[in-house]
Amino acid sequence: MIKKILFALILGTISLFANKPLTVDDLVEIALTNSPDINISRSNFQAARQRTKYAEGDYLPRLDAIAGAGLHGNKLQDKSFDNSNALLGKLSASQLIYDFGKTGGNIDSFSEEANASYSVMHQIISDKIFEVKQRYYDLLRAKSLIRVNEENVRLNEKQLYRSKRYFKAGIRTKIDITDADVRLIQAQLDLQNAKYDLKLSQVALEKTIGIAPYGGNYDIYEKKPQLPYLYDKLPSINESMSDMENYAFAHRHELKRYRHLINSARSRITSVKGDYYPSLYLEGDYTLQNVDDKMAQYIPEQQWQATVNLKWNLFSGFQTDSATQEARINAAKASSEFINTKLAIKQETDNAYILVFKNKDAVKLSENLVKAAEAKFEQSQKRYEHGLSDYIELQEARQSYINAQTGLVISYYEYFIALAQLDRAIGR
């Protein structure tokens, strides 16, 4: 009995832990494991590393074995053909000694391409982290907007109830009831749309992380914002824009990628220029043959040779010239792309930096707007109750209050998205 109770407690604990609300860090970890685009970039990097290893094989000895069996025929002058069975075994070895940087340049080129592929993989990871954060804050914003719309529905329900009481008391006309009913239906429609927006945000999040956690039965960790007091709780940025730019130039993976591509292009120049010069090889062969006795006097049973060979292509139809010029053009192109990317990163960093402060100021002003709109709404309610204003003024004040809350929620989460965008822009 005790074992059954312990087993049930363990299962309950595991289930509770498995369905705990997911933080943004949890979602990032899931995305890094399950996103197909990250897996694709990882495969591209691994393939690039194998190309480097393949090129390194040109520095190692080459060993080939040949085995054959068949017939052997031999005819001397004024004699008939002598035919016999033959068995042949041949072992050949070759070792590159020197080729004026052709192989070394090729290896360096592939190695730098692999490093560039590694930078691409990390940039995709950086982009994925930003996208996960963006989807996460989109979902939290959708949840907060649902609460705002739920409050709007409650306010309109109260107003409809109040209008009916005033009408029965003969204080207000029936059109107030009709208008309150219309506005309540509109508020209910807005609430329904907000709930569907939450579902759409959830679908977008699951697509971004590459999976529906816990089979779709999951919740997102949320620290509910206490409207309207949000501004003082916002995280701040102390670095200057120029500091951010310098950090981006040192850490953005696109720039690292182009640095590797420039080095790869320069190594490619060295490699193709090696075709202008000879290559020096050490080569050796050993052959073992087994033939009939009558052919043994003509065919050696064993033979070997060891030579140092110089291979030099004296003319290749200007292919070496063309390949060299193409490599130089690609090196110049990579340098230009590096400069262009650096300018784009500077602009992206500056835009993200400015956007952070724009949204922070928007939160401050939106917070003040909510406070002012709430005060106006309360005053309008009192004026309406005492017959000092009409129903239209009251509803406009209520709608302004709800719109101000909506704007504050949007600005609040846009600020956190802007922070995530700045982190991505500088490569942090």
C-alpha positions in Angstrom: 0.0 0.0 0.0 2.8 2.4 0.9 4.6 1.6 -2.4 1.4 2.5 -4.3 1.1 5.8 -2.4 4.7 6.7 -3.1 4.4 5.8 -6.7 1.3 8.0 -7.0 3.1 10.9 -5.3 6.1 10.5 -7.7 3.8 10.5 -10.7 2.0 13.5 -9.4 5.2 15.4 -8.8 6.5 14.5 -12.3 3.2 15.6 -13.9 3.2 18.9 -11.9 6.8 19.6 -13.0 6.2 18.6 -16.6 3.3 21.1 -16.9 4.8 24.0 -15.1 4.4 27.4 -16.8 7.1 27.9 -19.4 9.4 30.9 -19.0 11.0 32.6 -22.0 14.2 30.8 -21.2 12.4 27.5 -21.3 10.9 28.4 -24.7 14.3 29.4 -26.1 15.8 26.1 -25.0 12.9 24.2 -26.7 13.4 26.2 -29.8 17.1 25.6 -30.0 16.5 21.9 -29.8 13.5 21.5 -32.1 13.6 24.3 -34.7 14.2 22.9 -38.2 16.0 26.0 -39.4 18.6 25.6 -36.6 19.0 21.9 -37.3 19.5 22.8 -41.0 22.2 25.4 -40.2 23.9 22.9 -37.9 23.9 20.3 -40.7 25.4 22.9 -43.1 28.2 23.6 -40.6 28.9 19.9 -40.1 29.1 19.4 -43.9 31.5 22.3 -44.2 33.8 20.7 -41.6 33.8 17.5 -43.6 34.8 19.4 -46.8 37.8 20.7 -44.8 38.8 17.2 -43.7 38.4 16.1 -47.3 40.8 18.8 -48.5 43.3 17.9 -45.7 43.5 14.4 -47.2 45.6 15.8 -50.0 48.5 16.2 -47.5 48.3 12.6 -46.5 49.8 9.6 -48.4 47.7 8.0 -51.0 47.7 4.2 -51.2 46.0 2.2 -54.0 45.8 -1.6 -54.4 44.9 -3.3 -57.7 44.2 -7.0 -58.1 43.4 -8.9 -61.3 43.1 -12.3 -62.8 42.9 -13.3 -66.5 44.8 -14.5 -69.5 48.2 -13.3 -70.7 49.4 -13.7 -74.3 52.9 -13.1 -75.7 54.3 -13.5 -79.3 57.8 -13.2 -80.4 59.0 -12.9 -84.0 58.7 -16.1 -86.0 57.0 -17.8 -83.1 53.4 -18.6 -82.2 51.4 -17.0 -79.4 52.1 -18.3 -75.9 49.0 -18.0 -73.8 48.9 -18.5 -70.0 46.8 -17.7 -67.0 47.9 -14.6 -65.0 47.3 -13.3 -61.5 48.3 -9.7 -60.8 48.7 -7.7 -57.6 49.8 -4.1 -57.5 50.4 -1.7 -54.7 50.9 2.0 -55.4 51.8 4.8 -53.0 52.0 8.5 -53.5 52.9 11.4 -51.2 52.8 15.1 -52.0 56.0 16.9 -51.1 55.4 20.4 -52.2 53.0 22.3 -54.5 53.6 26.0 -53.9 50.6 26.5 -51.5 48.0 24.9 -53.7 46.9 22.3 -51.2 47.5 24.5 -48.2 45.5 27.4 -49.7 42.7 25.0 -50.5 42.6 23.7 -47.0 42.6 27.2 -45.5 39.8 28.2 -47.9 37.6 25.3 -46.8 38.4 25.9 -43.2 37.4 29.5 -43.3 34.2 28.6 -45.2 33.5 26.2 -42.3 34.0 29.0 -39.8 31.7 31.2 -41.9 29.1 28.5 -41.8 29.6 28.3 -38.0 28.9 32.1 -37.8 25.8 31.6 -39.9 24.5 28.9 -37.5 25.0 31.2 -34.6 23.3 34.1 -36.3 20.3 31.9 -37.0 20.4 31.0 -33.3 20.5 34.7 -32.4 17.6 35.4 -34.7 15.7 32.5 -33.3 16.1 33.7 -29.7 14.8 37.1 -30.7 11.8 35.6 -32.5 11.0 33.4 -29.5 11.1 36.5 -27.2 9.0 38.4 -29.7 6.3 35.7 -29.8 6.5 35.3 -26.0 5.7 39.0 -25.5 3.1 39.0 -28.2 1.3 36.2 -26.3 1.6 38.0 -23.0 0.3 41.1 -24.6 -2.7 39.1 -26.0 -3.4 37.9 -22.5 -3.3 41.4 -21.0 -5.6 42.7 -23.7 -8.1 40.0 -22.9 -8.2 41.3 -19.3 -8.6 44.9 -20.6 -11.5 43.8 -22.8 -13.0 41.8 -19.9 -13.0 45.0 -17.8 -14.7 46.7 -20.8 -17.4 44.1 -20.8 -18.0 44.5 -17.1 -18.2 48.3 -17.3 -20.7 48.0 -20.2 -22.8 45.4 -18.2 -22.9 47.8 -15.3 -23.9 50.6 -17.5 -26.7 48.6 -19.1 -28.0 47.6 -15.7 -27.8 51.2 -14.6 -29.6 52.5 -17.7 -32.4 50.0 -17.2 -32.9 51.2 -13.6 -32.8 54.8 -14.6 -35.4 54.1 -17.3 -37.7 52.4 -14.9 -37.3 55.3 -12.5 -38.2 57.7 -15.4 -34.9 59.5 -15.1 -33.5 58.5 -18.5 -34.9 57.6 -21.9 -35.0 54.1 -23.6 -32.3 55.1 -26.1 -29.8 54.9 -23.3 -30.7 51.3 -22.8 -30.4 50.6 -26.6 -27.1 52.3 -26.8 -25.7 50.5 -23.7 -26.8 47.2 -25.2 -25.1 48.0 -28.5 -21.9 49.0 -26.7 -22.0 45.8 -24.6 -22.3 43.7 -27.7 -19.4 45.5 -29.3 -17.3 45.0 -26.1 -18.2 41.3 -26.1 -17.1 41.1 -29.8 -13.8 42.8 -28.9 -13.3 40.3 -26.1 -14.0 37.4 -28.4 -11.5 38.7 -31.0 -8.9 39.2 -28.3 -9.3 35.6 -27.3 -8.9 34.5 -30.9 -5.8 36.7 -31.1 -4.4 34.8 -28.1 -4.9 31.5 -30.0 -3.2 32.9 -33.0 -0.3 34.1 -30.9 0.0 30.6 -29.4 0.1 29.1 -32.9 2.8 31.5 -34.0 4.8 30.7 -30.8 4.6 27.0 -31.5 5.7 27.4 -35.0 8.7 29.4 -33.9 9.9 26.9 -31.3 9.1 24.0 -33.6 6.8 22.0 -31.3 3.7 22.3 -29.1 5.1 21.6 -25.6 3.3 19.0 -23.5 1.1 18.1 -26.5 -0.3 21.6 -26.5 -1.4 21.4 -22.8 0.9 24.1 -21.5 0.9 27.6 -20.0 3.2 30.5 -20.3 4.7 32.1 -17.2 3.4 35.6 -16.7 4.0 38.3 -14.2 0.7 40.2 -14.6 1.4 43.9 -15.1 -0.4 46.1 -12.6 -2.0 48.8 -14.6 -1.3 51.7 -14.8 1.8 51.7 -12.7 4.4 50.2 -15.2 6.9 52.8 -16.1 9.0 52.7 -12.9 9.4 48.9 -13.2 10.9 49.0 -16.7 14.5 47.8 -17.1 16.8 50.6 -18.2 19.7 50.9 -20.6 22.8 52.7 -19.4 25.1 52.3 -22.5 25.3 55.0 -25.1 24.5 54.4 -28.8 28.2 54.4 -29.8 28.9 51.8 -27.1 26.1 49.7 -28.6 27.6 50.1 -32.1 31.1 49.1 -31.0 29.6 46.0 -29.2 27.7 45.1 -32.4 30.8 45.4 -34.6 32.7 43.0 -32.2 29.9 40.4 -31.7 27.5 40.3 -34.7 27.9 37.0 -36.4 27.3 38.4 -39.9 30.5 40.4 -39.6 32.3 37.4 -38.3 31.0 35.4 -41.3 32.3 38.0 -43.8 35.7 38.1 -42.1 35.9 34.4 -42.6 34.7 34.7 -46.2 37.4 37.3 -46.9 40.0 35.0 -45.5 38.6 32.1 -47.5 38.7 34.1 -50.8 42.3 35.1 -50.1 43.3 31.5 -49.4 41.5 30.5 -52.7 43.8 33.0 -54.5 46.8 31.2 -53.1 45.4 27.9 -54.0 44.6 28.6 -57.7 47.9 30.5 -58.2 49.6 27.2 -57.2 48.5 25.9 -60.6 51.2 28.2 -62.2 53.9 26.1 -60.5 54.9 22.5 -60.4 54.0 19.9 -57.8 56.5 17.5 -56.4 55.5 14.0 -55.5 57.2 10.9 -54.1 55.7 7.8 -55.7 56.3 4.1 -55.5 54.9 0.9 -57.0 55.2 -2.8 -56.1 53.8 -5.5 -58.5 53.5 -9.2 -57.8 52.5 -11.5 -60.7 51.9 -15.2 -61.0 52.0 -16.7 -64.5 52.6 -20.2 -66.1 56.1 -21.5 -66.2 56.3 -21.0 -69.9 55.7 -17.2 -69.5 57.9 -16.8 -66.5 61.0 -16.1 -68.6 59.2 -13.1 -70.2 57.3 -11.6 -67.3 58.9 -10.8 -64.0 57.4 -12.3 -60.9 58.1 -9.2 -58.8 59.0 -5.6 -59.6 59.1 -2.2 -57.8 60.0 1.3 -58.4 60.4 4.5 -56.4 60.5 7.9 -58.0 60.4 11.6 -57.2 58.1 13.1 -59.9 57.6 16.7 -60.9 54.2 17.5 -62.4 53.9 20.9 -64.1 51.0 21.9 -66.3 52.6 24.3 -68.8 49.4 25.4 -70.5 45.7 25.0 -69.4 43.9 27.1 -71.9 44.0 30.2 -69.6 42.0 28.3 -67.0 44.5 29.2 -64.3 44.3 32.8 -65.3 40.5 32.9 -65.2 40.4 31.0 -61.9 42.9 33.4 -60.3 41.0 36.5 -61.5 37.7 35.0 -60.2 39.2 34.4 -56.8 40.5 38.0 -56.7 37.0 39.3 -57.7 35.4 37.2 -55.0 37.8 38.5 -52.4 37.0 42.1 -53.4 33.3 41.3 -53.4 33.5 39.8 -49.9 35.3 42.9 -48.6 32.6 45.1 -50.1 29.9 42.9 -48.6 31.6 43.2 -45.2 31.5 47.1 -45.4 27.9 47.0 -46.6 26.9 44.7 -43.8 28.7 46.8 -41.2 26.7 49.9 -42.4 23.5 47.9 -42.2 24.3 46.7 -38.7 25.0 50.2 -37.6 21.7 51.4 -38.9 19.9 48.4 -37.3 21.6 49.0 -33.9 20.8 52.7 -34.0 17.2 52.1 -35.0 16.8 49.5 -32.2 18.4 51.8 -29.7 16.1 54.7 -30.6 13.1 52.4 -30.6 13.8 51.3 -27.0 13.6 54.9 -25.8 10.6 55.7 -28.0 8.6 52.8 -26.4 9.8 53.7 -23.0 8.6 57.3 -23.4 5.4 55.8 -24.8 4.9 53.8 -21.7 5.3 56.9 -19.5 2.9 59.0 -21.5 0.4 56.1 -21.8 0.5 55.6 -18.1 -0.3 59.2 -17.5 -3.0 59.0 -20.1 -4.6 56.0 -18.3 -4.6 57.9 -15.0 -6.2 61.0 -16.7 -8.7 58.9 -18.6 -9.7 57.0 -15.5 -10.2 60.3 -13.6 -12.3 61.7 -16.5 -14.4 58.5 -16.6 -15.1 58.7 -12.9 -16.1 62.3 -13.2 -18.3 61.5 -16.2 -20.1 58.8 -14.2 -20.8 61.2 -11.4 -22.0 63.9 -13.8 -24.2 61.4 -15.5 -25.7 60.2 -12.2 -26.6 63.8 -11.2 -28.0 64.6 -14.6 -25.2 67.1 -15.5 -24.1 65.3 -18.7 -25.6 63.0 -21.3 -25.0 59.4 -22.1 -22.8 60.1 -25.1 -20.3 62.0 -22.9 -20.2 59.1 -20.4 -19.6 56.4 -23.1 -16.9 58.5 -24.7 -15.1 58.8 -21.4 -15.4 55.1 -20.8 -14.1 54.2 -24.3 -11.2 56.7 -23.8 -10.3 54.9 -20.6 -10.4 51.5 -22.3 -8.4 52.7 -25.3 -5.8 54.3 -22.9 -5.4 50.9 -21.1 -5.1 49.1 -24.5 -2.4 51.6 -25.6 -0.5 51.2 -22.3 -0.5 47.4 -22.6 0.7 47.6 -26.2 3.5 50.1 -25.4 4.6 48.1 -22.4 5.2 44.9 -24.3 6.6 46.8 -27.3 9.2 48.0 -25.0 10.3 44.5 -24.1 10.2 43.5 -27.7 12.4 46.5 -28.5 14.9 45.4 -25.8 15.0 41.9 -27.4 15.5 43.5 -30.8 18.4 45.6 -29.5 20.0 42.5 -28.0 19.8 40.8 -31.4 21.0 43.9 -33.2 24.2 44.0 -31.2 24.7 40.3 -31.1 24.2 39.9 -27.3 
